């Protein structure tokens, strides 16, 4: 498992100039390579499909020695760093084409990096050294200034370091070294206990069933869709609730960040995360399965069947039921579950009328915290 430790560094003025010079060469390489790919794409569109030959990372990487001969200043940058620039471009194009094939209307091709953009310097596997709580980076800048930085946080030497990135935080004017290292994690073992979690804006977490579970089910929440600007209503206005939801998702990344943290924290202790489609789980009554379109302000669900339950908790129950229906699809779940779909429904019947009061509707909680 790979983890990243973000550590602040304090480069001197001379070191900052070297870092900016190295970054500028990376930025130019990225822009030139992007331009080359775009021009190549236009030319290939004029050919028959079977005759098209698109530029790849491997081709552009092989041309780096030629580039250094024509423009010796690119030799200032460590070779692996330049290769990582081209890999970054390759990843951006793969991401673009993947979203494009899915029909994402908001997808845009990779863009050129602006003049004042600090391009992250990525040292992968080599070109760096950490010794005596100091980070040393390789380069061939004509100033010959040493890129040596003190690390206020000690690095465990037993964990093999795979990568080091130097980043600049524009708003705060701070420099960081992001150190990626590999650690061993305990193997996952299915213990037949499961916990379902609904992620939301008002309640970050609403969960049902067992906190001792080795398998955690979360809603596959499309944060990107939630953060999109909503379409105007018939009167040309966006409702206050939808506008608030849009604003709450922008710039925070709280839901996506929590899901990522939960995933790696679970792996650290030998647990596993399963993502289940949570579409319409807040609109669907977990008691009678009746679908009713509800406003975001409706935090307590009161259904005609008699169910009264907090909205996000209702969603967590539906997520658990969907998982139980699809459990056979996951071949790594070998144990007999401690709860079946039928027994889960019986437990739900004991709780379906016990919703929190309106004053506590935003607290979230557990339907059951069993052993």
BAKOL-16819 format. One record per atom (N, C-alpha, C): x, y, z. Coordinates in steps of 0.2 Angstrom, whole numbers, padded with zeros to 4 digits, always signed. Layout:
residues N
XYZ/...
This chain:
residues 371
+0004-0006+0000/+0000+0000+0000/+0004+0006+0000/+0002+0011-0004/+0006+0017-0004/+0003+0023+0000/+0007+0026+0004/+0004+0032+0007/+0009+0038+0006/+0006+0044+0006/+0009+0050+0005/+0010+0055+0011/+0016+0057+0013/+0017+0062+0018/+0019+0068+0016/+0014+0073+0017/+0016+0080+0015/+0019+0084+0020/+0025+0086+0019/+0030+0090+0023/+0031+0097+0021/+0031+0102+0025/+0033+0108+0023/+0040+0109+0023/+0043+0113+0018/+0050+0114+0017/+0051+0122+0017/+0057+0124+0018/+0058+0131+0018/+0064+0133+0014/+0063+0133+0007/+0069+0134+0003/+0072+0141+0003/+0078+0142+0002/+0081+0149+0002/+0079+0152-0005/+0081+0159-0005/+0079+0163-0012/+0083+0159-0018/+0089+0157-0017/+0092+0154-0022/+0089+0148-0024/+0087+0144-0019/+0084+0137-0020/+0077+0138-0024/+0074+0143-0022/+0067+0145-0025/+0068+0146-0032/+0073+0150-0034/+0075+0152-0041/+0076+0145-0045/+0080+0141-0042/+0082+0135-0045/+0076+0131-0046/+0071+0130-0041/+0065+0126-0042/+0061+0129-0047/+0060+0136-0048/+0056+0139-0053/+0059+0138-0060/+0065+0138-0060/+0069+0137-0067/+0067+0130-0069/+0068+0125-0065/+0067+0118-0066/+0060+0117-0068/+0055+0120-0064/+0048+0119-0066/+0046+0122-0072/+0049+0128-0074/+0048+0131-0081/+0050+0127-0086/+0055+0123-0086/+0057+0118-0091/+0052+0112-0092/+0049+0110-0086/+0044+0105-0086/+0038+0108-0089/+0036+0114-0087/+0030+0117-0090/+0030+0118-0097/+0036+0120-0100/+0037+0121-0107/+0036+0114-0111/+0040+0109-0108/+0039+0102-0111/+0032+0100-0111/+0028+0101-0106/+0021+0099-0106/+0017+0102-0111/+0018+0109-0112/+0015+0112-0117/+0016+0110-0124/+0023+0110-0125/+0025+0108-0132/+0023+0101-0134/+0023+0096-0129/+0021+0089-0130/+0013+0089-0131/+0010+0093-0127/+0002+0094-0128/+0001+0096-0135/+0004+0101-0137/+0003+0104-0144/+0005+0099-0149/+0010+0095-0148/+0012+0090-0153/+0007+0085-0154/+0004+0083-0148/-0002+0078-0148/-0008+0081-0152/-0009+0087-0151/-0015+0090-0154/-0015+0090-0161/-0009+0092-0163/-0008+0093-0171/-0008+0086-0174/-0005+0081-0170/-0005+0074-0173/-0012+0072-0173/-0016+0073-0169/-0023+0071-0169/-0027+0074-0175/-0026+0080-0176/-0029+0083-0182/-0027+0080-0189/-0020+0078-0189/-0018+0075-0195/-0020+0068-0196/-0021+0065-0190/-0023+0058-0191/-0031+0057-0193/-0035+0062-0191/-0042+0062-0193/-0043+0062-0200/-0038+0065-0204/-0038+0065-0212/-0037+0058-0215/-0035+0053-0211/-0033+0047-0213/-0038+0042-0212/-0038+0036-0215/-0042+0031-0214/-0041+0028-0207/-0046+0025-0204/-0046+0024-0197/-0040+0018-0195/-0039+0014-0200/-0034+0009-0199/-0027+0011-0200/-0026+0017-0203/-0020+0020-0205/-0018+0025-0200/-0022+0027-0195/-0020+0032-0190/-0015+0029-0185/-0010+0034-0184/-0005+0032-0179/-0004+0038-0174/-0006+0037-0168/-0006+0043-0163/+0000+0043-0159/+0002+0049-0157/+0008+0049-0153/+0007+0047-0146/+0012+0043-0143/+0011+0040-0137/+0016+0043-0132/+0016+0041-0126/+0021+0043-0121/+0028+0040-0123/+0028+0034-0125/+0034+0030-0127/+0038+0034-0132/+0034+0036-0137/+0037+0040-0143/+0040+0047-0140/+0036+0050-0137/+0039+0057-0134/+0044+0056-0129/+0044+0051-0125/+0050+0049-0121/+0056+0048-0124/+0056+0044-0130/+0062+0043-0134/+0065+0049-0137/+0061+0054-0138/+0064+0060-0141/+0067+0065-0136/+0067+0063-0129/+0070+0068-0124/+0077+0069-0125/+0081+0064-0127/+0088+0065-0128/+0090+0070-0134/+0085+0070-0139/+0086+0074-0145/+0084+0081-0143/+0079+0082-0139/+0077+0088-0136/+0083+0092-0132/+0086+0088-0128/+0092+0090-0124/+0098+0093-0128/+0099+0089-0134/+0104+0091-0138/+0102+0098-0142/+0096+0099-0144/+0094+0105-0147/+0093+0111-0142/+0091+0109-0136/+0090+0114-0131/+0094+0112-0124/+0100+0113-0123/+0104+0111-0118/+0101+0112-0111/+0097+0118-0110/+0094+0120-0104/+0090+0114-0101/+0087+0110-0105/+0083+0105-0103/+0087+0099-0099/+0093+0099-0100/+0097+0095-0096/+0098+0097-0089/+0096+0103-0087/+0096+0105-0080/+0092+0101-0076/+0086+0098-0079/+0081+0094-0075/+0083+0087-0075/+0082+0084-0069/+0084+0077-0069/+0080+0073-0074/+0083+0068-0077/+0079+0064-0083/+0072+0061-0081/+0072+0058-0075/+0066+0055-0072/+0060+0060-0071/+0062+0066-0070/+0057+0071-0069/+0054+0073-0075/+0058+0074-0081/+0055+0075-0087/+0051+0069-0090/+0053+0063-0088/+0049+0058-0090/+0042+0058-0087/+0042+0060-0080/+0036+0060-0076/+0031+0066-0079/+0034+0071-0082/+0030+0076-0085/+0026+0073-0091/+0029+0069-0095/+0026+0066-0101/+0021+0061-0098/+0022+0057-0093/+0018+0053-0090/+0011+0056-0087/+0012+0062-0085/+0007+0066-0082/+0002+0068-0088/+0005+0070-0094/+0001+0071-0100/-0002+0065-0102/+0001+0060-0102/-0002+0053-0104/-0008+0052-0100/-0008+0052-0093/-0013+0051-0089/-0019+0056-0090/-0017+0062-0091/-0023+0067-0092/-0027+0065-0099/-0023+0063-0104/-0027+0061-0110/-0031+0055-0109/-0028+0050-0105/-0032+0044-0104/-0038+0046-0100/-0038+0050-0095/-0044+0052-0091/-0049+0055-0095/-0046+0060-0100/-0051+0063-0104/-0055+0059-0109/-0051+0054-0112/-0054+0049-0117/-0059+0044-0113/-0057+0043-0107/-0062+0038-0103/-0068+0042-0101/-0068+0048-0099/-0074+0052-0098/-0078+0053-0104/-0074+0055-0110/-0077+0056-0116/-0081+0050-0119/-0079+0044-0118/-0082+0038-0120/-0088+0037-0116/-0088+0039-0110/-0094+0038-0105/-0100+0043-0107/-0098+0048-0111/-0103+0053-0113/-0104+0059-0108/-0098+0060-0104/-0098+0066-0099/-0099+0072-0103/-0104+0076-0102/-0105+0082-0106/-0100+0088-0104/-0097+0087-0098/-0093+0092-0095/-0085+0091-0097/-0084+0085-0100/-0077+0084-0101/-0073+0088-0106/-0067+0090-0104/-0063+0094-0108/-0056+0091-0109/-0053+0092-0115/-0046+0090-0116/-0041+0093-0112/-0035+0090-0111/-0030+0093-0107/-0028+0100-0109/-0027+0105-0105/-0026+0112-0107/-0018+0114-0106/-0016+0119-0109/-0009+0121-0108/-0009+0125-0101/-0003+0124-0098/-0001+0127-0092/+0001+0134-0093/-0001+0139-0089/+0000+0146-0089/+0007+0148-0087/+0010+0154-0089/+0017+0156-0088/+0019+0156-0080/+0014+0158-0076/+0015+0158-0069/+0014+0152-0065/+0012+0146-0069/+0011+0140-0066/+0017+0136-0063/+0017+0134-0057/+0023+0130-0055/+0021+0123-0056/+0025+0120-0061/+0024+0113-0062/+0027+0108-0057/+0023+0104-0054/+0026+0100-0049/+0032+0096-0051/+0037+0096-0047/+0043+0092-0049/+0042+0085-0046/+0042+0080-0050/+0041+0073-0048/+0047+0069-0049/+0050+0067-0043/+0056+0062-0043/+0054+0055-0042/+0053+0051-0047/+0051+0044-0046/+0056+0039-0046/+0057+0036-0040/+0062+0030-0039/+0069+0032-0038/+0071+0037-0041/+0078+0040-0041/+0078+0047-0042/+0084+0050-0041/+0085+0057-0041/+0085+0061-0034/+0083+0057-0029/+0082+0060-0022/+0086+0055-0017/+0087+0058-0011/+0090+0055-0006/+0088+0058+0001/+0086+0053+0005/+0084+0056+0012/+0089+0053+0017/+0092+0057+0020/+0097+0055+0025/+0098+0060+0031/+0098+0058+0037/+0099+0062+0043/+0093+0068+0043/+0087+0066+0041/+0081+0070+0041/+0082+0076+0036/+0086+0074+0031/+0087+0079+0026/+0085+0076+0019/+0082+0080+0015/+0080+0078+0008/+0085+0082+0003/+0088+0078-0001/+0092+0080-0006/+0090+0078-0013/+0089+0083-0018/+0087+0082-0024/+0092+0083-0030/+0092+0079-0035/+0097+0080-0040/+0095+0085-0046/+0100+0088-0048/+0098+0093-0054/+0105+0095-0057/+0105+0099-0063/+0111+0101-0066/+0110+0108-0068/+0107+0112-0063/+0106+0119-0064/+0113+0123-0064/+0114+0128-0069/+0121+0131-0069/+0123+0134-0063/+0118+0136-0058/+0120+0139-0052/+0123+0135-0047/+0122+0128-0048/+0125+0123-0044/+0123+0123-0037/+0117+0127-0036/+0115+0127-0029/+0112+0120-0027/+0114+0118-0021/+0111+0112-0018/+0104+0112-0016/+0100+0108-0018/+0093+0107-0016/+0093+0102-0010/+0095+0105-0005/+0095+0101+0001/+0090+0104+0006/+0085+0100+0009/+0080+0103+0013/+0079+0099+0020/+0079+0103+0025/+0078+0099+0032/+0071+0097+0032/+0070+0091+0035/+0063+0088+0036/+0061+0088+0043/+0056+0093+0045/+0055+0093+0052/+0051+0087+0055/+0049+0083+0050/+0045+0076+0052/+0050+0071+0050/+0052+0067+0055/+0057+0061+0053/+0053+0056+0049/+0057+0053+0044/+0055+0048+0040/+0057+0041+0042/+0052+0037+0042/+0054+0030+0044/+0058+0026+0039/+0064+0025+0040/+0069+0022+0035/+0067+0015+0033/+0063+0011+0037/+0061+0004+0036/+0056+0004+0030/+0052+0010+0029/+0047+0010+0024/+0050+0012+0017/+0051+0008+0012/+0054+0010+0006/+0050+0016+0002/+0054+0022+0001/+0052+0028-0002/+0052+0027-0010/+0046+0028-0013/+0045+0027-0020/+0045+0033-0024/+0043+0039-0021/+0043+0045-0025/+0043+0051-0021/+0046+0056-0023/+0046+0063-0020/+0043+0068-0025/+0038+0072-0023/+0036+0078-0027/+0037+0084-0023/+0039+0089-0027/+0040+0096-0024/+0034+0100-0027/+0030+0103-0022/+0024+0107-0024/+0024+0114-0021/+0021+0119-0024/+0020+0125-0022/+0013+0127-0021/+0011+0130-0015/+0005+0132-0014/+0004+0139-0015/+0001+0141-0020/+0000+0148-0022/-0003+0152-0017/-0009+0151-0015/-0013+0155-0010/-0009+0157-0004/-0006+0151-0001/-0002+0152+0005/+0005+0154+0004/+0008+0153-0002/+0015+0154-0003/+0019+0150+0001/+0018+0143+0001/+0021+0138+0005/+0024+0133+0000/+0029+0130+0002/+0032+0124-0002/+0032+0118+0002/+0031+0112-0002/+0030+0106+0002/+0033+0100-0002/+0036+0096+0002/+0038+0089-0001/+0034+0084+0001/+0031+0081-0005/+0026+0075-0004/+0030+0069-0005/+0031+0065+0000/+0035+0059+0000/+0030+0053+0000/+0031+0049-0005/+0027+0043-0006/+0031+0037-0004/+0028+0033+0001/+0032+0027+0003/+0027+0021+0003/+0030+0015+0003/+0026+0009+0003/+0026+0006+0010/+0020+0003+0013/+0020+0000+0019/+0016-0007+0018/+0017-0011+0023/+0014-0018+0022/+0007-0017+0027/+0002-0020+0024/-0005-0020+0027/-0007-0027+0029/-0011-0028+0034/-0013-0035+0036/-0018-0037+0030/-0018-0044+0029/-0023-0046+0024/-0030-0045+0026/-0034-0044+0021/-0041-0044+0022/-0044-0051+0024/-0049-0051+0028/-0052-0057+0030/-0060-0056+0031/-0064-0059+0027/-0071-0058+0028/-0074-0062+0034/-0076-0058+0039/-0079-0060+0045/-0087-0061+0045/-0090-0060+0039/-0097-0061+0039/-0101-0055+0042/-0097-0050+0044/-0101-0044+0047/-0100-0038+0042/-0105-0034+0041/-0105-0029+0036/-0108-0022+0039/-0106-0017+0037/-0108-0010+0039/-0109-0006+0033/-0115-0003+0033/-0117+0002+0027/-0117+0009+0029/-0114+0013+0025/-0113+0020+0027/-0116+0024+0021/-0120+0029+0023/-0122+0034+0018/-0118+0041+0019/-0115+0043+0014/-0112+0050+0014/-0116+0055+0012/-0117+0061+0015/-0121+0066+0013/-0118+0073+0015/-0122+0078+0013/-0119+0085+0014/-0121+0087+0022/-0127+0086+0024/-0129+0088+0030/-0126+0084+0036/-0126+0077+0035/-0123+0072+0039/-0117+0069+0035/-0111+0070+0037/-0106+0067+0033/-0107+0059+0033/-0108+0056+0039/-0109+0049+0039/-0116+0047+0043/-0119+0043+0040/-0125+0040+0043/-0124+0032+0042/-0124+0028+0047/-0122+0021+0046/-0127+0017+0049/-0127+0010+0047/-0131+0005+0049/-0127-0001+0050/-0130-0005+0055/-0127-0012+0056/-0121-0012+0060/-0116-0016+0059/-0111-0018+0064/-0104-0014+0063/-0102-0011+0069/-0095-0007+0068/-0089-0012+0069/-0090-0018+0070/-0085-0023+0070/-0084-0026+0064/-0087-0024+0059/-0087-0027+0052/-0080-0026+0049/-0078-0031+0045/-0072-0031+0041/-0074-0028+0034/-0080-0028+0032/-0082-0026+0026/-0087-0020+0027/-0085-0014+0024/-0089-0008+0024/-0092-0006+0018/-0098-0005+0017/-0102-0003+0011/-0103+0004+0011/-0101+0008+0006/-0103+0015+0006/-0106+0016-0001/-0110+0022-0001/-0113+0024-0007/-0108+0026-0012/-0109+0024-0018/-0105+0027-0024/-0107+0034-0026/-0105+0038-0022/-0107+0045-0022/-0103+0049-0028/-0107+0051-0033/-0104+0055-0038/-0103+0062-0036/-0098+0064-0033/-0097+0071-0030/-0097+0076-0036/-0094+0074-0042/-0093+0078-0047/-0100+0080-0050/-0105+0076-0050/-0112+0077-0052/-0115+0082-0047/-0114+0081-0040/-0117+0086-0035/-0114+0093-0036/-0108+0093-0038/-0105+0100-0038/-0106+0104-0044/-0110+0101-0049/-0111+0104-0055/-0117+0110-0054/-0116+0115-0058/-0121+0120-0057/-0128+0117-0060/-0133+0119-0056/-0140+0116-0057/-0143+0120-0063/-0148+0117-0066/-0152+0120-0071/-0157+0125-0068/-0159+0130-0072/-0164+0134-0069/-0171+0131-0069/-0175+0133-0065/-0182+0131-0065/-0185+0135-0070/-0192+0134-0070/-0196+0137-0076/-0196+0144-0075/-0195+0147-0069/-0195+0155-0069/-0188+0157-0070/-0183+0153-0072/-0176+0156-0074/-0172+0156-0068/-0174+0153-0062/-0170+0154-0056/-0168+0147-0053/-0163+0147-0050/-0161+0141-0046/-0163+0141-0039/-0167+0136-0037/-0169+0136-0030/-0164+0136-0025/-0166+0139-0019/-0161+0141-0014/-0157+0134-0012/-0161+0129-0011/-0159+0122-0009/-0154+0120-0013/-0155+0120-0020/-0150+0117-0025/-0144+0121-0025/-0145+0128-0025/-0139+0132-0025/-0135+0131-0019/-0138+0130-0013/-0134+0129-0007/-0130+0122-0008/-0133+0117-0010/-0130+0111-0011/-0124+0112-0016/-0125+0115-0021/-0119+0116-0026/-0113+0120-0023/-0115+0125-0019/-0110+0129-0015/-0106+0125-0010/-0110+0120-0007/-0107+0116-0001/-0102+0111-0004/-0103+0109-0010/-0098+0104-0013/-0092+0107-0016/-0092+0114-0018/-0087+0117-0021/-0081+0118-0017/-0075+0117-0019/-0069+0118-0016/-0067+0115-0009/-0072+0111-0006/-0071+0108+0000/-0069+0100-0002/-0072+0097-0006/-0071+0090-0008/-0072+0086-0002/-0076+0088+0003/-0076+0084+0010/-0079+0077+0008/-0084+0076+0004/-0086+0069+0003/-0081+0064+0000/-0078+0067-0006/-0073+0063-0009/-0067+0061-0005/-0065+0067-0001/-0059+0066+0003/-0061+0061+0009/-0067+0061+0012/-0069+0056+0017/-0069+0049+0014/-0071+0048+0008/-0072+0042+0005/-0065+0039+0004/-0060+0043+0002/-0053+0041+0001/-0050+0039+0007/-0051+0044+0012/-0048+0042+0019/-0050+0036+0022/-0057+0035+0021/-0060+0029+0024/-0057+0023+0021/-0056+0023+0014/-0053+0017+0010/-0046+0015+0012/-0042+0020+0013/-0035+0018+0015/-0034+0017+0022/-0038+0020+0027/-0038+0019+0034/-0041+0011+0035/-0046+0009+0031/-0049+0003+0031/-0043-0002+0029/-0040-0001+0024/-0035-0006+0022/-0029-0006+0027/-0028-0001+0030/-0022-0001+0035/-0024-0006+0041/-0030-0007+0042/-0032-0012+0047/-0035-0019+0045/-0034-0020+0038/-0036-0026+0035/-0044-0026+0034/-0047-0020+0033/-0054-0020+0031/-0054-0019+0024/-0060-0019+0021/-0061-0018+0014/-0068-0013+0013/-0067-0009+0008/-0073-0005+0006/-0076-0007+0000/-0083-0007+0000/-0086-0009-0006/-0091-0003-0008/-0091-0001-0014/-0095+0004-0016/-0101+0002-0020/-0107+0004-0018/-0114+0002-0020/-0117+0008-0023/-0120+0007-0029/-0124+0013-0032/-0129+0015-0027/-0130+0021-0026/-0134+0024-0021/-0140+0028-0024/-0141+0028-0030/-0146+0032-0034/-0153+0031-0031/-0156+0036-0029/-0163+0037-0027/-0164+0033-0020/-0158+0032-0016/-0159+0029-0010/-0162+0033-0005/-0162+0040-0006/-0165+0045-0001/-0172+0046-0003/-0174+0044-0009/-0181+0045-0011/-0185+0039-0010/-0182+0033-0009/-0185+0027-0008/-0186+0025-0001/-0192+0024+0001/-0194+0022+0008/-0191+0015+0009/-0187+0014+0014/-0184+0008+0015/-0189+0003+0018/-0195+0005+0020/-0200+0001+0023/-0204-0002+0018/-0207+0002+0013/-0212-0001+0008/-0209+0000+0001/-0203+0003+0000/-0200+0004-0006/-0204+0008-0011/-0208+0013-0008/-0212+0018-0012/-0207+0023-0014/-0207+0025-0020/-0203+0031-0022/-0207+0037-0022/-0204+0042-0018/-0207+0049-0018/-0201+0054-0018/-0202+0059-0023/-0197+0064-0024/-0198+0069-0018/-0192+0070-0014/-0192+0074-0008/-0188+0080-0009/-0190+0085-0006/-0185+0091-0006/-0180+0090-0001/-0174+0094-0002/-0168+0093+0002/-0169+0095+0009/-0174+0099+0010/-0176+0102+0017/-0180+0097+0021/-0182+0091+0018/-0186+0086+0021/-0181+0081+0024/-0179+0082+0030/-0174+0078+0033/-0177+0072+0037/-0183+0072+0038/-0186+0066+0041/-0191+0063+0036/-0191+0057+0035/-0195+0054+0030/-0201+0051+0034/-0207+0053+0032/-0213+0050+0035/-0217+0047+0029/-0217+0041+0029/-0221+0037+0023/-0228+0035+0025/-0232+0034+0020/-0239+0032+0021/-0239+0025+0025/-0233+0021+0024/-0233+0015+0027/-0232+0015+0035/-0231+0021+0037/-0230+0022+0044/-0223+0023+0046/-0218+0022+0041/-0211+0023+0043/-0209+0030+0044/-0205+0031+0050/-0203+0038+0051/-0196+0037+0053/-0191+0040+0049/-0184+0039+0049/-0180+0045+0047/-0175+0046+0049/-0170+0052+0047/-0168+0050+0040/-0168+0055+0035/-0167+0054+0028/-0161+0050+0026/-0155+0052+0029/-0149+0049+0027/-0148+0042+0030/-0151+0041+0036/-0152+0034+0039/-0156+0029+0035/-0161+0032+0032/-0165+0028+0027/-0161+0026+0021/-0157+0031+0019/-0153+0029+0013/-0148+0024+0015/-0145+0024+0021/-0140+0019+0023/-0143+0012+0023/-0150+0012+0025/-0153+0005+0025/-0154+0003+0018/-0156+0007+0014/-0157+0005+0007/-0150+0003+0004/-0145+0006+0006/-0138+0004+0003/-0136-0003+0006/-0138-0004+0012/-0137-0011+0015/-0141-0016+0011/-0147-0015+0010/-0151-0020+0006/-0149-0021-0001/-0147-0016-0004/-0144-0017-0011/-0138-0021-0011/-0134-0020-0006/-0128-0025-0005/-0130-0032-0004/-0134-0033+0001/-0136-0040+0002/-0139-0043-0004/-0143-0039-0008/-0145-0042-0015/-0140-0044-0020/-0134-0040-0019/-0129-0041-0024/-0123-0045-0021/-0123-0047-0015/-0117-0050-0012/-0114-0056-0016/-0118-0059-0019/-0115-0065-0023/-0110-0063-0028/-0110-0057-0030/-0106-0054-0036/-0099-0053-0033/-0098-0053-0027/-0091-0052-0024/-0088-0058-0022/-0083-0061-0026/-0081-0067-0025/-0076-0068-0018/-0074-0062-0016/-0069-0062-0010/-0073-0062-0004/-0080-0062-0004/-0084-0063+0002/-0086-0070+0003/-0082-0074+0007/-0083-0081+0008/-0087-0083+0013/-0087-0079+0019/-0091-0081+0025/-0098-0080+0024/-0102-0084+0028/-0109-0084+0028/-0111-0077+0032/-0115-0073+0029/-0116-0066+0033/-0120-0067+0039/-0118-0063+0044/-0122-0064+0050/-0129-0061+0050/-0130-0058+0044/-0137-0055+0043/-0139-0056+0036/-0145-0059+0035/-0148-0060+0028/-0152-0055+0027/-0155-0055+0020/-0159-0049+0018/-0166-0050+0022/-0168-0056+0024/-0174-0057+0028/-0173-0055+0035/-0168-0057+0038/-0167-0055+0045/-0166-0048+0046/-0163-0045+0041/-0162-0037+0041/-0168-0034+0041/-0173-0036+0037/-0180-0033+0036/-0183-0034+0043/-0182-0039+0047/-0185-0040+0053/-0183-0035+0058/-0176-0034+0058/-0173-0029+0062/-0175-0022+0061/-0176-0021+0054/-0178-0014+0052/-0185-0013+0055/-0190-0018+0055/-0197-0017+0058/-0197-0015+0065/-0192-0017+0069/-0191-0014+0076/-0189-0007+0076/-0186-0004+0071/-0183+0002+0071/-0187+0007+0067/-0192+0005+0063/-0194+0009+0057/-0199+0015+0060/-0201+0015+0066/-0205+0020+0069/-0201+0024+0074/-0195+0023+0075/-0191+0027+0080/-0186+0031+0076/-0188+0037+0074/-0184+0042+0071/-0182+0047+0076/-0177+0051+0075/-0175+0056+0079/-0180+0062+0079/-0180+0066+0084/-0184+0072+0083/-0181+0077+0079/-0186+0082+0077/-0183+0086+0072/-0177+0090+0074/-0177+0091+0081/-0171+0095+0083/-0165+0092+0083/-0165+0085+0082/-0159+0081+0082/-0158+0078+0075/-0162+0080+0070/-0162+0077+0063/-0155+0077+0060/-0151+0082+0061/-0145+0083+0058/-0139+0079+0061/-0140+0075+0066/-0135+0071+0070/-0132+0065+0066/-0137+0062+0062/-0135+0055+0060/-0135+0050+0065/-0132+0044+0064/-0132+0039+0069/-0132+0032+0066/-0133+0028+0071/-0133+0021+0070/-0139+0018+0071/-0142+0014+0066/-0148+0010+0068/-0146+0004+0073/-0140+0001+0072/-0139-0004+0077/-0131-0004+0077/-0129-0006+0083/-0121-0006+0084/-0120-0013+0088/-0121-0018+0084/-0121-0025+0087/-0115-0028+0088/-0114-0033+0091/-0108-0037+0092/-0107-0042+0086/
